[in-house]
Amino acid sequence: MQSPLFAHNDQQTQERWSLQNKQMLRVTLEGHDDLLARKGTMVAYQGLVEFDAEYRSNGQARARRHTGEGVDLMRCHGQGTVYLANLAQYVHVMDVEQDGLTVDSSYVLAMDSSLHHEVIAVDSLYGISGSGKYQLNITGRGKVALMTSGAPLLMQVTPDKYVNCDADAIVAWSTGLRVQMQAQTHSSGVWRRRGSTGEGWELSFMGAGFALVQPSELLPPQNAQIGQGLAAQFGMGQQGARGQNQGNVWS
């Protein structure tokens, strides 16, 4: 039998983490190094590999319940090779070191089990809740696989060159960066999108590091609600997300 399909066979490598192709991750397990992967993303595996739901602590469950941020993980363990993919999105492997990585949990495909992750809040000029308000902070040493809709843009941030990104397009950034959520608008109603341009909330990054942006935007955050009432809908005052989490970290 002959077909161009046979050009897409298994890619042999000595690396634990590798890309089978731009849209599929290949991870080798050797029995002592568990992998945490997004639930339901296994598309194939070889060898003696088992999959178990990952335990979620009370703090993680509370953070997910209050913020909507977090990732449902499964633990992959054993000996063999696991192939992961999600909706044919582009996959990117990154090393997490001392500086840490802050990421929207929607874009996490997998990570080393040695890494620690917790939900944090992003500061806002107006106490705005919604997309980009809460993120997942990943620390420790290990690798994490991120997903993007299309080929992303990596923007370098330096002390003399800050970067602004649409809050609905940002994927991840260096944890050490100073971040502020803002709306460039001249309207007294800060929840209104910028004139008739369709542009709204943005994240401003300052310091030294990088910001990763994908060529796609999520739904706008106007309808996000935390708390009760009109003020909660737009995240302002004590009813807003910031007012409910003065410590800036859900734990």
C-alpha positions as CSV (number, residue, x, y, z in Angstrom):
1,M,0.0,0.0,0.0
2,Q,1.3,3.4,-0.9
3,S,0.1,6.9,0.1
4,P,1.4,10.3,1.1
5,L,0.0,9.5,4.5
6,F,3.0,7.3,5.3
7,A,5.1,10.5,5.4
8,H,3.3,11.3,8.7
9,N,4.6,8.3,10.6
10,D,5.8,8.4,14.2
11,Q,8.7,10.8,14.7
12,Q,11.6,9.0,16.5
13,T,13.5,11.1,19.0
14,Q,15.4,10.8,22.3
15,E,13.7,13.9,23.8
16,R,11.1,13.4,26.4
17,W,9.0,16.3,25.0
18,S,8.8,16.8,21.2
19,L,6.3,17.8,18.5
20,Q,5.0,15.0,16.3
21,N,3.9,17.9,14.1
22,K,2.8,21.5,14.6
23,Q,-0.6,20.4,16.1
24,M,0.4,17.3,18.1
25,L,2.6,16.8,21.1
26,R,4.6,13.7,21.8
27,V,5.7,12.9,25.3
28,T,7.8,9.9,26.5
29,L,7.1,8.4,29.9
30,E,9.7,6.3,31.7
31,G,7.9,5.3,34.8
32,H,9.2,7.9,37.3
33,D,8.1,11.2,35.6
34,D,4.4,11.7,35.5
35,L,2.8,14.1,33.0
36,L,-0.2,16.3,33.7
37,A,-2.4,16.8,30.6
38,R,-5.7,18.5,29.9
39,K,-8.5,16.0,30.3
40,G,-9.6,14.4,27.0
41,T,-6.6,15.5,24.9
42,M,-5.0,12.1,24.5
43,V,-5.3,11.1,20.9
44,A,-3.1,8.0,20.9
45,Y,-0.5,6.2,23.1
46,Q,1.9,3.3,23.0
47,G,3.1,1.2,25.9
48,L,1.9,0.6,29.4
49,V,0.4,4.0,30.2
50,E,-2.4,4.8,32.7
51,F,-4.6,7.9,32.9
52,D,-6.1,9.1,36.2
53,A,-8.0,12.2,37.1
54,E,-5.8,14.7,38.9
55,Y,-6.8,15.6,42.5
56,R,-7.9,19.2,42.9
57,S,-7.2,20.7,46.4
58,N,-9.8,22.7,48.2
59,G,-7.9,25.9,47.4
60,Q,-7.8,25.1,43.7
61,A,-11.5,24.2,43.7
62,R,-12.3,27.5,45.4
63,A,-10.3,29.4,42.9
64,R,-12.0,27.7,40.0
65,R,-15.4,28.3,41.5
66,H,-14.8,32.0,42.2
67,T,-12.8,33.0,39.1
68,G,-13.5,30.4,36.4
69,E,-9.8,30.1,35.9
70,G,-8.1,26.7,36.3
71,V,-7.4,23.6,34.2
72,D,-9.0,20.2,34.4
73,L,-6.0,17.8,34.4
74,M,-5.4,14.1,34.1
75,R,-2.3,12.3,35.3
76,C,-0.5,10.2,32.8
77,H,1.9,7.7,34.2
78,G,3.7,4.5,33.3
79,Q,6.1,3.6,30.5
80,G,5.4,4.5,26.9
81,T,4.6,7.4,24.6
82,V,1.6,9.7,24.8
83,Y,0.3,11.8,21.9
84,L,-1.8,14.9,22.8
85,A,-3.8,17.4,20.7
86,N,-6.8,19.7,21.1
87,L,-9.0,21.0,18.2
88,A,-6.0,21.0,15.9
89,Q,-4.5,24.0,17.7
90,Y,-0.8,24.8,17.3
91,V,1.3,23.4,20.1
92,H,4.3,25.1,21.6
93,V,6.7,23.6,24.3
94,M,8.2,26.1,26.7
95,D,10.7,25.7,29.6
96,V,9.5,27.1,32.9
97,E,12.4,28.3,35.1
98,Q,12.8,30.5,38.1
99,D,11.1,33.5,36.5
100,G,7.8,31.5,36.1
101,L,5.1,31.7,33.5
102,T,1.7,33.3,33.7
103,V,-0.9,31.9,31.2
104,D,-4.5,31.8,30.5
105,S,-5.5,28.2,31.5
106,S,-7.5,27.8,28.3
107,Y,-4.3,27.5,26.4
108,V,-2.6,24.9,28.6
109,L,-2.2,21.4,27.0
110,A,0.2,19.7,29.4
111,M,2.9,20.2,32.0
112,D,5.4,18.3,34.0
113,S,4.0,17.1,37.3
114,S,6.9,18.8,39.1
115,L,5.5,22.2,38.3
116,H,3.3,24.2,40.7
117,H,0.3,26.2,39.5
118,E,-2.1,28.6,41.2
119,V,-4.7,31.2,40.2
120,I,-3.7,34.9,40.5
121,A,-5.5,38.2,39.8
122,V,-4.3,40.8,37.4
123,D,-4.4,44.4,38.6
124,S,-6.9,46.7,36.8
125,L,-7.1,50.5,36.6
126,Y,-10.9,50.2,37.1
127,G,-11.2,46.9,39.0
128,I,-12.5,45.3,35.8
129,S,-13.6,41.7,35.9
130,G,-13.7,39.5,32.8
131,S,-11.3,38.1,30.3
132,G,-7.7,38.5,31.3
133,K,-8.6,39.3,35.0
134,Y,-7.5,36.0,36.4
135,Q,-4.7,33.8,35.1
136,L,-2.8,30.7,36.0
137,N,0.7,31.2,37.4
138,I,3.1,28.3,36.8
139,T,6.3,28.1,38.8
140,G,9.2,25.6,39.3
141,R,11.4,23.9,36.8
142,G,9.9,21.8,33.9
143,K,8.2,22.0,30.6
144,V,4.7,23.2,29.7
145,A,2.9,22.8,26.4
146,L,0.7,25.7,25.3
147,M,-1.9,25.9,22.5
148,T,-2.7,28.8,20.1
149,S,-5.2,29.3,17.3
150,G,-2.7,29.8,14.5
151,A,1.0,30.8,14.6
152,P,1.6,33.2,17.5
153,L,3.6,36.4,18.0
154,L,6.3,36.6,20.7
155,M,6.9,40.1,21.8
156,Q,9.9,41.1,23.8
157,V,9.4,43.5,26.7
158,T,12.3,45.6,27.9
159,P,12.5,48.4,30.5
160,D,12.5,51.0,27.8
161,K,9.9,49.3,25.6
162,Y,6.6,48.3,27.1
163,V,4.0,46.3,25.2
164,N,0.2,46.5,25.1
165,C,-1.9,43.4,24.1
166,D,-5.5,42.8,23.6
167,A,-6.8,41.0,26.7
168,D,-8.7,38.6,24.5
169,A,-5.7,37.6,22.4
170,I,-2.9,37.3,25.0
171,V,-1.8,33.7,25.8
172,A,1.0,33.9,28.3
173,W,3.8,36.2,29.6
174,S,6.8,36.2,31.9
175,T,5.6,36.2,35.5
176,G,8.2,38.8,36.5
177,L,6.6,41.5,34.3
178,R,4.5,44.2,35.8
179,V,1.0,43.9,34.3
180,Q,-2.0,46.3,34.3
181,M,-5.4,45.9,32.8
182,Q,-6.8,49.0,31.2
183,A,-9.3,50.4,28.8
184,Q,-8.2,53.2,26.4
185,T,-11.5,55.0,26.3
186,H,-12.6,58.6,26.6
187,S,-16.1,57.6,27.7
188,S,-17.2,58.0,31.3
189,G,-18.6,54.5,31.1
190,V,-15.3,52.6,31.1
191,W,-17.1,49.3,30.2
192,R,-17.9,50.6,26.8
193,R,-15.7,49.3,24.0
194,R,-13.4,51.9,22.3
195,G,-15.7,54.0,20.1
196,S,-16.8,52.0,17.0
197,T,-13.4,50.2,16.6
198,G,-14.3,47.1,18.4
199,E,-11.3,47.4,20.7
200,G,-11.7,47.1,24.4
201,W,-9.6,45.9,27.4
202,E,-5.9,45.5,27.0
203,L,-3.0,44.4,29.2
204,S,0.0,46.6,29.5
205,F,3.3,44.8,30.2
206,M,6.4,46.5,31.7
207,G,9.8,45.2,32.8
208,A,11.9,42.6,31.2
209,G,10.5,39.4,29.6
210,F,8.1,38.4,26.8
211,A,4.4,38.3,26.0
212,L,2.9,35.6,23.7
213,V,-0.1,36.7,21.5
214,Q,-2.2,34.5,19.3
215,P,-3.9,35.6,16.0
216,S,-7.4,35.1,17.4
217,E,-9.5,36.7,20.1
218,L,-11.9,35.2,22.6
219,L,-15.4,36.5,23.2
220,P,-15.3,40.1,24.8
221,P,-15.5,40.2,28.6
222,Q,-18.5,42.6,28.9
223,N,-20.9,39.8,30.1
224,A,-18.5,38.3,32.7
225,Q,-20.1,38.4,36.1
226,I,-18.5,38.0,39.6
227,G,-20.6,38.9,42.5
228,Q,-24.1,40.4,42.2
229,G,-25.7,43.4,40.6
230,L,-24.7,45.9,37.9
231,A,-21.4,46.8,39.6
232,A,-20.4,43.2,39.7
233,Q,-21.2,42.7,36.0
234,F,-18.6,45.4,35.1
235,G,-16.2,44.4,38.0
236,M,-16.2,47.8,39.8
237,G,-16.1,48.7,43.4
238,Q,-16.4,46.2,46.3
239,Q,-18.7,44.0,44.1
240,G,-16.0,43.5,41.5
241,A,-13.5,40.7,41.4
242,R,-10.7,42.9,42.8
243,G,-12.9,43.7,45.8
244,Q,-13.5,40.1,46.5
245,N,-9.8,39.1,46.4
246,Q,-7.7,41.7,48.2
247,G,-4.8,39.4,48.5
248,N,-4.6,39.2,44.7
249,V,-4.1,35.4,44.9
250,W,-6.7,32.6,45.2
251,S,-5.4,29.8,47.4
